[in-house]
Amino acid sequence: MSLWSDLIGTTKSFFKIGLTGVRLKDSSGNLLIRNNADSADSQVTASKLNNSGDSLTINSDAVSTGADWKLNLARPSSGMTADVTVTFPTTGGTAGQVVTTDGSGNWSYTAVTTAQNVTVDTTTLAFNSSSPVTMFTLPANAVVHMVRAIVDTAFDSTPTMTVGKAGTTAKYMGSTDNDLTATAATAFDAHTNPAPIGSTEALIITYSAASASVGSARVEVHYSVPV
């Protein structure tokens, strides 16, 4: 038979549901849902969790050592002016992608595009380098924002260098745009601003040692590929 009662509590520290069901247990005012034998936590299934607190704790029984730590998800402590809903992506994405939003809380995975970012390539020029010194291949449609020559160790004699490509060896830095005999930590910037072209360019340093017996410099090319 079925029995309904106006029971409002129990003097015990736990309450079982069914002969083999879960155990509702009090722990210093904290409700625990344990298995029948009180040897492990049990699962909870509900259509929606309404949490009046400001955070959720995952792995709450962590021992806080080794690789076993709590993970807390929390709302901002200040600054909110409206409810926020975050909708997660439908898949796990692929390696290297980043999470982006549509501005309405819908998250998705997007491939990282770095072509528009300014990239810096560096090439070392030593006093005994053989000319031309191979630098790198500039991508098609790239804009060279600046070429910087940094003297790490001052050269002796009267060496010269230019930066460009075969046939136009001073396209990005001329010989009068730098002085390799300057004191260490001196930098020379060149902004020749040629128009980008639709093909790649193999950049080179054209160098004349002029009997230099000491010296070292770094030559940086700052460039990007606009979209």
Phi, psi and omega per residue, in radians:
M1 nan 2.832 3.107
S2 -1.758 2.533 -3.113
L3 -2.350 2.158 3.028
W4 -1.806 2.397 -3.099
S5 -2.359 2.725 3.099
D6 -1.641 0.594 3.105
L7 -1.025 2.253 -3.130
I8 -1.942 -0.013 3.129
G9 3.046 -3.086 3.101
T10 -2.450 2.559 3.113
T11 -1.414 -0.155 3.107
K12 -1.433 2.905 -3.141
S13 -1.540 0.039 3.116
F14 -2.603 2.892 3.120
F15 -2.505 2.151 -3.140
K16 -1.650 2.538 3.047
I17 -1.918 1.910 -3.093
G18 1.386 2.865 -3.106
L19 -1.173 -0.536 -3.130
T20 -2.142 0.252 -3.057
G21 -1.461 -2.936 -3.076
V22 -1.301 2.864 -3.141
R23 -2.037 2.139 3.035
L24 -1.573 2.131 -2.965
K25 -2.284 2.472 3.076
D26 -1.642 2.384 3.059
S27 -2.399 1.584 -3.132
S28 0.965 0.773 3.131
G29 1.473 0.044 3.115
N30 -1.837 2.177 -3.119
L31 -1.387 2.148 3.066
L32 -1.905 2.427 3.030
I33 -1.930 1.875 -3.003
R34 -1.998 2.885 3.049
N35 -1.277 3.035 -3.021
N36 -1.029 -0.597 -3.098
A37 -1.543 0.000 -3.124
D38 1.040 0.649 -3.130
S39 -1.900 -0.147 -3.132
A40 -2.836 2.781 3.057
D41 -1.254 2.670 3.102
S42 -1.916 2.849 3.126
Q43 -1.402 2.740 3.067
V44 -2.205 2.277 3.106
T45 -2.058 2.228 3.115
A46 -2.621 2.786 -3.127
S47 -1.353 -0.375 3.135
K48 -2.825 2.423 3.077
L49 -1.824 2.075 3.057
N50 -1.813 1.900 -3.092
N51 -1.865 2.038 -3.103
S52 -1.425 -0.135 3.111
G53 -1.416 -3.070 -3.087
D54 -1.818 0.061 -3.110
S55 -2.711 2.839 3.003
L56 -2.123 2.410 3.138
T57 -1.986 2.127 3.066
I58 -1.774 2.464 -3.069
N59 1.106 0.848 -3.037
S60 -1.139 -0.328 3.133
D61 -1.672 0.351 -3.110
A62 -1.024 2.577 3.108
V63 -1.543 -0.065 3.092
S64 0.993 0.803 3.050
T65 -2.695 2.790 -3.130
G66 1.052 -2.184 3.122
A67 -1.842 0.222 -3.042
D68 -1.875 1.624 -3.100
W69 -2.325 2.787 3.104
K70 -1.337 2.643 3.013
L71 -2.113 2.050 -3.106
N72 -1.865 2.273 3.025
L73 -1.883 2.138 -3.027
A74 -2.323 2.660 3.043
R75 -1.480 2.806 3.103
P76 -1.046 2.482 -3.137
S77 -1.304 -0.306 3.105
S78 -2.759 2.906 3.038
G79 1.707 -0.240 -3.134
M80 -1.281 2.406 3.099
T81 -2.156 -0.027 3.133
A82 -2.818 2.893 3.078
D83 -1.115 2.572 3.125
V84 -2.168 2.268 3.055
T85 -2.103 2.202 3.095
V86 -1.928 2.142 3.109
T87 -1.845 2.107 -3.054
F88 -1.309 2.779 3.099
P89 -1.108 2.821 -3.113
T90 -1.432 -0.233 3.141
T91 -2.341 3.111 3.107
G92 -1.535 0.033 3.140
G93 1.256 -3.007 3.110
T94 -2.191 2.821 -3.082
A95 -1.005 2.347 3.095
G96 1.604 -0.209 3.104
Q97 -1.347 2.818 3.102
V98 -2.133 2.780 3.110
V99 -1.473 2.253 3.074
T100 -2.178 2.880 -3.133
T101 -2.211 2.673 3.088
D102 -1.563 0.101 -3.126
G103 1.566 -0.123 3.122
S104 -2.049 0.238 3.095
G105 1.623 0.038 3.108
N106 -1.580 1.975 -3.104
W107 -1.559 2.584 3.053
S108 -2.604 2.943 3.115
Y109 -1.753 2.357 -3.094
T110 -2.303 2.417 3.093
A111 -1.177 2.449 3.138
V112 -1.351 2.222 3.090
T113 -1.929 2.074 -3.082
T114 -1.956 -0.007 -3.060
A115 -1.058 -0.611 -3.108
Q116 -1.336 -0.286 -3.140
N117 -1.272 2.641 3.088
V118 -1.291 2.163 3.131
T119 -1.887 2.503 -3.138
V120 -2.088 2.106 3.050
D121 -1.864 2.428 -3.122
T122 -2.188 2.470 3.132
T123 -2.321 2.342 3.119
T124 -1.534 2.345 3.054
L125 -2.031 2.089 3.117
A126 -1.843 2.805 -3.092
F127 -1.020 -0.495 -3.097
N128 -1.840 0.340 3.128
S129 -1.150 2.532 3.084
S130 -1.554 2.273 -3.120
S131 -1.568 2.437 -0.015
P132 -1.429 2.703 3.097
V133 -1.679 2.124 3.138
T134 -1.207 2.289 3.114
M135 -1.789 -1.590 3.131
F136 -2.757 3.047 3.129
T137 -1.689 2.031 3.113
L138 -1.288 2.266 -3.102
P139 -1.124 2.769 3.060
A140 -1.072 2.489 3.109
N141 1.172 0.258 -3.139
A142 -1.306 2.544 3.032
V143 -1.854 2.156 3.088
V144 -1.569 1.948 -3.093
H145 -1.407 -0.594 -3.072
M146 -2.915 2.567 2.917
V147 -2.037 2.237 -3.112
R148 -2.097 2.230 3.035
A149 -1.879 2.118 -3.104
I150 -1.979 2.117 3.125
V151 -1.454 2.043 3.070
D152 -1.598 -0.709 3.040
T153 -2.324 2.172 -3.083
A154 -1.055 2.389 3.076
F155 -1.428 2.643 2.973
D156 -1.730 -3.113 -3.099
S157 1.097 -2.581 -3.100
T158 -2.303 1.045 -3.116
P159 -1.248 2.741 3.080
T160 -2.367 2.742 3.088
M161 -2.622 2.630 3.020
T162 -2.350 2.812 3.113
V163 -2.190 2.229 3.121
G164 -3.088 -2.412 3.126
K165 -2.430 2.982 3.126
A166 -1.024 2.247 -3.126
G167 1.638 -0.467 3.087
T168 -2.413 1.246 -2.931
T169 -1.255 -0.282 3.131
A170 -1.995 0.468 -3.064
K171 -1.036 -0.665 -3.034
Y172 -1.949 -0.307 3.015
M173 -2.742 2.230 3.125
G174 -1.603 2.967 -3.100
S175 -1.177 -0.449 3.119
T176 -1.559 0.039 3.113
D177 -1.528 -0.031 -3.093
N178 -2.627 2.855 3.087
D179 -2.460 1.789 -3.062
L180 -1.209 -0.239 3.138
T181 -1.558 0.055 3.130
A182 -1.180 2.825 -3.123
T183 -1.136 2.711 -3.128
A184 -0.981 2.524 3.130
A185 1.406 0.118 3.032
T186 -1.451 2.393 -3.133
A187 -2.123 2.488 3.109
F188 -2.149 2.181 -3.127
D189 -1.887 2.370 3.092
A190 -2.128 2.299 3.114
H191 -2.181 1.453 -3.111
T192 -1.470 -0.392 2.997
N193 0.977 0.774 3.057
P194 -1.237 2.679 3.129
A195 -1.186 2.482 3.102
P196 -1.160 2.693 3.123
I197 -2.123 2.819 -3.043
G198 -1.495 0.327 3.105
S199 -2.397 2.899 3.136
T200 -1.318 2.814 3.089
E201 -2.358 2.263 3.061
A202 -1.519 1.844 -3.063
L203 -1.431 2.539 -3.129
I204 -2.426 2.732 2.941
I205 -1.807 2.152 3.051
T206 -1.694 2.098 -2.928
Y207 -2.205 2.405 3.018
S208 -2.123 1.992 -3.033
A209 -1.244 -0.582 -3.113
A210 0.888 0.752 3.092
S211 1.225 0.329 3.097
A212 -1.078 2.401 -3.131
S213 -2.065 0.027 3.121
V214 -2.720 2.664 3.069
G215 2.380 2.582 3.075
S216 -2.702 2.459 -3.140
A217 -2.500 2.751 3.014
R218 -1.956 2.385 3.129
V219 -2.044 2.020 -3.113
E220 -1.828 2.432 3.016
V221 -2.031 2.067 3.126
H222 -1.756 2.072 -3.047
Y223 -2.580 2.867 3.047
S224 -2.611 2.924 3.077
V225 -2.082 1.719 -3.095
P226 -1.117 2.669 3.096
V227 -1.718 nan nan
